[in-house]
Amino acid sequence: MNLRITTIGAGMLLGLSCLSGCTDDPFEGIESNERAITVFSLDKGQIGVADIVRTPETGTVTVYVVRGTDLTNVVPRIETSYKAHVSPASGEAVNFATGNRTKTYSVTSESGQTREWTVQVKDYQSDMDGTWKVTNMQFQYFIGEGESWGWNGTKNVASNMADATKENDNTLEFTTTGVTADGKITGTYTHSPGPDGAFADFNYKGTDYNYKFRRLPKNQGTFVRDFTANTITFSPGGQATGQTKTVAIEFNADKSTLKIPFNVQPYDIDWNGDGNKKELGGAKTTWYMLQKVN
């Protein structure tokens, strides 16, 4: 019995010794044939991760960058399969401004087999870039929420305030200009009045409701698009500088329409006002519906 315990103990000690000190390569003696690019990133301008596609014989990498990025001297960071090496090497500066923005990289496996990889850089086309026309502005309201006598619904803002119709021909133009270190898109926006040349003044019977319904900033400013949170943050320019607004955005399936909703609580109901005024004060959310025009 004592001998058996001693033997097991010695085995455990040997196992613990290997766990703490053994550095043997588990693949020693086995040559890898893998010759893939697994990561490819540029040191400037890149948006998102590279699109990497591999077949048994070929491989392609597509990298998207902000339009206008200087590609004459970029430094890619490249990761490859286990014990493979790539040429040009990771960290070696290259010029992607010529040759249809395409370069050929050779990845050689540990066993000496080589695969050619075609790497192409393309301008990123944002699903928001371009001009959008305001087609409608709506709001959702609750009066006496949770009470048997209460009412709620969804209406066009213009149904309660006639001047709101001036918003329904406005345009909103987005232009992507850059990308942050954590992958958010940055750019500029311009909110312009339509053919009537006017923005709405959200006043109704002596009460100024601009604090509720003028949530989409007028004129020019900058934006940040967060893909992880699916939000856009507006930062108005001019006198409105600093009045940032962050909202979720909603596209339809083919990205031809866009909904930009704003939370307009808390309630501010004038119980002495008419029905329209009560609904405006009881507004919970308001949103712009936009149609892509180009």
NORZIBEL-V958674 format. One record per residue. N is the residue number from 1. PHI is phi in radians with two decimals (999 if undefined). PSI is psi in whole degrees, 0 to 359 (NA if undefined). OMEGA is omega in whole degrees, 0 to 359 (999 if undefined). Layout:
BEGIN
((N & PHI & PSI & OMEGA) (N & PHI & PSI & OMEGA))
END
This chain:
BEGIN
((1 & 999 & 315 & 180) (2 & -1.10 & 322 & 180) (3 & -1.13 & 318 & 181) (4 & -1.11 & 316 & 179) (5 & -1.07 & 318 & 181) (6 & -1.11 & 320 & 181) (7 & -1.15 & 314 & 178) (8 & -1.09 & 319 & 179) (9 & -1.08 & 320 & 180) (10 & -1.14 & 321 & 178) (11 & -1.12 & 319 & 179) (12 & -1.12 & 319 & 179) (13 & -1.08 & 320 & 179) (14 & -1.13 & 318 & 179) (15 & -1.11 & 317 & 178) (16 & -1.11 & 323 & 179) (17 & -1.08 & 319 & 179) (18 & -1.19 & 321 & 180) (19 & -1.06 & 324 & 185) (20 & -1.59 & 336 & 188) (21 & -2.22 & 342 & 182) (22 & -1.23 & 134 & 179) (23 & -2.17 & 20 & 181) (24 & -1.09 & 139 & 175) (25 & -1.31 & 121 & 181) (26 & -1.10 & 343 & 180) (27 & -1.82 & 15 & 181) (28 & -1.06 & 134 & 180) (29 & 1.56 & 353 & 179) (30 & -1.98 & 117 & 180) (31 & -1.47 & 131 & 180) (32 & -1.48 & 138 & 175) (33 & -1.71 & 0 & 184) (34 & -1.20 & 136 & 183) (35 & -2.56 & 60 & 184) (36 & -1.98 & 151 & 165) (37 & -1.54 & 125 & 182) (38 & -1.85 & 333 & 178) (39 & -2.48 & 136 & 176) (40 & -2.50 & 120 & 180) (41 & -2.47 & 147 & 179) (42 & -1.70 & 160 & 184) (43 & -1.47 & 358 & 179) (44 & -2.77 & 146 & 170) (45 & 1.38 & 348 & 187) (46 & -1.24 & 142 & 177) (47 & -2.07 & 122 & 180) (48 & 1.26 & 186 & 179) (49 & -1.60 & 156 & 179) (50 & -1.17 & 148 & 176) (51 & -1.59 & 111 & 185) (52 & -1.94 & 123 & 181) (53 & -2.21 & 129 & 182) (54 & -2.23 & 136 & 170) (55 & -2.01 & 174 & 179) (56 & -1.00 & 334 & 185) (57 & -2.01 & 337 & 186) (58 & -2.32 & 167 & 175) (59 & -2.60 & 144 & 178) (60 & -2.29 & 147 & 176) (61 & -2.27 & 127 & 176) (62 & -2.05 & 125 & 182) (63 & -2.03 & 132 & 180) (64 & -1.83 & 136 & 181) (65 & -2.28 & 162 & 174) (66 & -1.11 & 134 & 178) (67 & -0.96 & 133 & 180) (68 & 1.66 & 359 & 178) (69 & -1.11 & 134 & 178) (70 & -1.28 & 113 & 184) (71 & -1.84 & 11 & 183) (72 & -1.27 & 337 & 183) (73 & -2.62 & 81 & 180) (74 & -1.95 & 154 & 184) (75 & -2.09 & 101 & 180) (76 & -1.31 & 148 & 168) (77 & -1.87 & 123 & 187) (78 & -2.19 & 134 & 171) (79 & -2.05 & 144 & 184) (80 & -2.21 & 179 & 176) (81 & -1.07 & 167 & 181) (82 & -0.94 & 121 & 176) (83 & 1.10 & 16 & 173) (84 & -1.56 & 160 & 174) (85 & -2.33 & 153 & 188) (86 & -2.11 & 148 & 177) (87 & -2.40 & 129 & 355) (88 & -1.00 & 153 & 187) (89 & -1.34 & 158 & 172) (90 & -1.03 & 133 & 181) (91 & 1.58 & 355 & 179) (92 & -1.55 & 126 & 183) (93 & -1.16 & 139 & 179) (94 & -2.39 & 164 & 179) (95 & -1.92 & 110 & 178) (96 & -1.71 & 6 & 184) (97 & -1.38 & 346 & 181) (98 & -2.00 & 176 & 175) (99 & 1.05 & 43 & 179) (100 & 1.03 & 28 & 179) (101 & 1.01 & 35 & 185) (102 & -2.19 & 139 & 175) (103 & -2.32 & 150 & 175) (104 & -1.81 & 128 & 177) (105 & -1.98 & 140 & 178) (106 & -1.90 & 127 & 178) (107 & -1.97 & 122 & 182) (108 & -1.91 & 128 & 181) (109 & -1.33 & 171 & 177) (110 & -1.04 & 327 & 182) (111 & -1.42 & 356 & 176) (112 & 1.73 & 0 & 178) (113 & -1.40 & 146 & 186) (114 & -2.15 & 141 & 172) (115 & -2.21 & 135 & 177) (116 & -1.51 & 133 & 179) (117 & -2.03 & 129 & 176) (118 & -1.68 & 119 & 180) (119 & -1.95 & 123 & 179) (120 & -2.17 & 139 & 178) (121 & -1.84 & 129 & 180) (122 & -2.19 & 152 & 174) (123 & -1.22 & 137 & 178) (124 & -1.36 & 131 & 176) (125 & -1.93 & 106 & 182) (126 & -1.23 & 145 & 176) (127 & -1.23 & 351 & 177) (128 & -1.74 & 338 & 183) (129 & -1.03 & 141 & 180) (130 & 2.06 & 193 & 184) (131 & -1.91 & 134 & 179) (132 & -2.13 & 139 & 178) (133 & -1.82 & 134 & 175) (134 & -1.23 & 123 & 179) (135 & -1.83 & 338 & 181) (136 & -2.91 & 157 & 174) (137 & -2.35 & 122 & 185) (138 & -2.19 & 169 & 175) (139 & -2.60 & 155 & 177) (140 & -1.99 & 135 & 184) (141 & -2.31 & 156 & 175) (142 & -2.39 & 126 & 176) (143 & -2.02 & 123 & 182) (144 & 1.04 & 49 & 184) (145 & -0.98 & 128 & 180) (146 & 1.54 & 352 & 180) (147 & -1.68 & 149 & 182) (148 & -1.13 & 332 & 181) (149 & -1.54 & 354 & 185) (150 & -1.30 & 169 & 175) (151 & -2.57 & 159 & 180) (152 & -2.67 & 169 & 179) (153 & 3.02 & 184 & 177) (154 & -2.21 & 130 & 183) (155 & -2.45 & 163 & 167) (156 & -1.25 & 137 & 179) (157 & -1.02 & 325 & 181) (158 & -1.13 & 341 & 177) (159 & -1.17 & 332 & 180) (160 & -1.80 & 333 & 178) (161 & -2.33 & 110 & 186) (162 & -1.05 & 327 & 184) (163 & -1.16 & 342 & 181) (164 & -1.12 & 342 & 178) (165 & -1.06 & 338 & 179) (166 & -1.13 & 340 & 179) (167 & -1.36 & 339 & 192) (168 & -1.34 & 3 & 173) (169 & -2.18 & 9 & 180) (170 & -1.18 & 162 & 175) (171 & -2.21 & 153 & 179) (172 & -2.29 & 120 & 182) (173 & -1.98 & 130 & 179) (174 & -2.00 & 140 & 176) (175 & -2.37 & 120 & 177) (176 & -1.31 & 132 & 181) (177 & -2.15 & 344 & 183) (178 & -3.00 & 186 & 180) (179 & -2.52 & 140 & 179) (180 & -1.45 & 170 & 181) (181 & -1.09 & 332 & 180) (182 & -1.72 & 18 & 169) (183 & 1.54 & 11 & 177) (184 & -1.49 & 145 & 179) (185 & -1.49 & 137 & 175) (186 & -2.07 & 154 & 180) (187 & -3.05 & 192 & 179) (188 & -2.07 & 154 & 174) (189 & -2.33 & 155 & 174) (190 & -2.34 & 118 & 177) (191 & -1.79 & 109 & 187) (192 & -1.98 & 147 & 173) (193 & -1.22 & 155 & 180) (194 & -1.43 & 204 & 181) (195 & -0.99 & 334 & 180) (196 & -1.31 & 349 & 176) (197 & 1.21 & 17 & 186) (198 & -2.41 & 148 & 169) (199 & -1.67 & 157 & 178) (200 & -1.24 & 147 & 170) (201 & -1.95 & 108 & 189) (202 & -1.44 & 71 & 176) (203 & -2.05 & 143 & 178) (204 & -2.51 & 116 & 176) (205 & 0.82 & 54 & 174) (206 & 1.48 & 357 & 179) (207 & -1.94 & 128 & 180) (208 & -1.53 & 113 & 180) (209 & -1.83 & 17 & 178) (210 & -1.07 & 329 & 180) (211 & -1.12 & 338 & 177) (212 & -1.64 & 317 & 192) (213 & -1.87 & 347 & 174) (214 & -1.57 & 64 & 180) (215 & -1.66 & 332 & 175) (216 & -1.45 & 112 & 187) (217 & -1.07 & 145 & 178) (218 & -1.47 & 159 & 172) (219 & 1.16 & 220 & 189) (220 & -1.81 & 158 & 175) (221 & -3.08 & 192 & 179) (222 & -2.09 & 162 & 179) (223 & -2.42 & 159 & 172) (224 & -2.24 & 126 & 179) (225 & -1.80 & 120 & 180) (226 & -1.84 & 108 & 183) (227 & -1.26 & 327 & 181) (228 & -1.14 & 314 & 181) (229 & -1.55 & 351 & 184) (230 & 0.97 & 50 & 180) (231 & -2.23 & 163 & 170) (232 & -2.25 & 137 & 178) (233 & -1.95 & 119 & 177) (234 & -1.58 & 132 & 174) (235 & -2.16 & 98 & 184) (236 & -1.13 & 152 & 174) (237 & -1.67 & 189 & 176) (238 & 1.09 & 219 & 184) (239 & -1.20 & 342 & 181) (240 & -1.59 & 7 & 181) (241 & -0.92 & 135 & 179) (242 & 1.67 & 345 & 181) (243 & -1.57 & 66 & 183) (244 & -1.29 & 150 & 179) (245 & -2.40 & 126 & 178) (246 & -1.96 & 126 & 182) (247 & -2.41 & 155 & 172) (248 & -1.32 & 152 & 178) (249 & -2.14 & 150 & 184) (250 & -2.32 & 118 & 175) (251 & -1.69 & 155 & 167) (252 & -1.45 & 181 & 189) (253 & -1.05 & 319 & 183) (254 & -1.72 & 13 & 176) (255 & 1.06 & 29 & 180) (256 & -1.66 & 341 & 175) (257 & -2.22 & 153 & 185) (258 & -2.42 & 134 & 177) (259 & -1.94 & 128 & 178) (260 & -2.08 & 101 & 183) (261 & -1.69 & 150 & 178) (262 & -2.26 & 137 & 174) (263 & -1.41 & 122 & 185) (264 & -2.03 & 19 & 174) (265 & -1.28 & 164 & 10) (266 & -1.44 & 169 & 178) (267 & -1.17 & 147 & 178) (268 & -2.51 & 71 & 190) (269 & -1.58 & 127 & 174) (270 & -1.56 & 100 & 185) (271 & -1.23 & 348 & 176) (272 & -1.66 & 355 & 181) (273 & -1.47 & 175 & 179) (274 & -1.34 & 181 & 183) (275 & -1.05 & 318 & 179) (276 & -1.05 & 318 & 183) (277 & -1.19 & 320 & 177) (278 & -1.07 & 317 & 181) (279 & -1.16 & 320 & 178) (280 & -1.10 & 317 & 178) (281 & -1.19 & 332 & 180) (282 & -1.62 & 16 & 179) (283 & -1.10 & 134 & 180) (284 & -1.80 & 316 & 175) (285 & -2.46 & 154 & 172) (286 & -2.37 & 150 & 182) (287 & -2.60 & 152 & 174) (288 & -1.75 & 137 & 170) (289 & -1.85 & 128 & 184) (290 & -2.17 & 148 & 178) (291 & -2.06 & 131 & 179) (292 & -1.21 & 129 & 180) (293 & -1.96 & 333 & 172) (294 & -2.93 & NA & 999))
END
